[in-house]
Amino acid sequence: MRIRATLLTAVLLLWAAPAFSQGCAMCRSSAEATSKDGQKAISRGVVVLLVPPLGVMSLGVGLAFRYGRKRDLEQN
């Protein structure tokens, strides 16, 4: 079972590798050409766009663990 999990993890990481190189050269050059205030605004925008999905996923994982623990206690 451990070999299967390791193999699955390796396949998923290799499958996602092309996504890491998807940085648009044109977007990067235009972002680097902006002023310091513009670069700060872009960085804040990225954080603002990252917070909602991260919050939803954290809530979902927390509820799943809570439900699992509650189910385990009811079975015992």
Order of alpha helices (4+ residues) and beta strands (2+ residues): alpha-alpha-alpha
